[in-house]
């Protein structure tokens, strides 16, 4: 009898895999091979779905694994362009190529759209910005804003407002009973656009500081003439500029005595003695400034500077002004660097 060979058993046909299951297999392959995937960047719902799909994988034959891997590699190789997924990633990728104002506005719009509520961004603002809203917007807008703040923060802001203004805003709150949610949301969205996006300006320093810095380096005659004109055009601005100016005469009024050694440390000895000589031969305010400096350094150094100043004699005119301006400019530089702090009018009132 001839032996008959039975045909080989055929492998049962596996059901077609879904794209989700194939993706889960690729993730499992990469993780099993030691790869590190930033799955946390996926939306939470996709992370949950992926976890379920990976958990559903049991035993998969080698041929199926190879087939899925080859399909994935083929699709990956066919990609000719990859862009960041999602609006937020796109904004961050393009931020350095967009204008800063536009990038900030897009971030604010995205945050508002994603959360569906613009008010958390406003609540998170510093009290100084909230006060700016209170001082800029209508009482109705202020009433809505104050109502959306936590009670403690609203009380702190209200405390810093003038009495009449605080009363007007709190009265306006009584008229917000029937305001619809959509109107409150629109108000919040507008405030986010105006106050939650950082505006890029051409100048780092405020106008008062810029004018003050220019006049600091200007001759006294020019400085006095400009200040007189500013006082006629805009008294408030002129007052701010005067406070920003620091001259040699301001030294005993605004310089902390213990900061004097640090202020003269970087000054050339000859320039320092020239400035002292010029001041000692000037009016009472200049003499007071020179004596203030000499009184707040070591007596040995003060004696040496005074002797050098006496040898130079009286120094007048441009040479005197330049020498004293060099010292006041050096002090201003230390202030700008944050090394020292000048006394303000408020400090003087507190001492009195």
Order of alpha helices (4+ residues) and beta strands (2+ residues): alpha-alpha-alpha-alpha-alpha-alpha-alpha-alpha-alpha-alpha-alpha-alpha-alpha-alpha-alpha-alpha-alpha-alpha-alpha-alpha-alpha
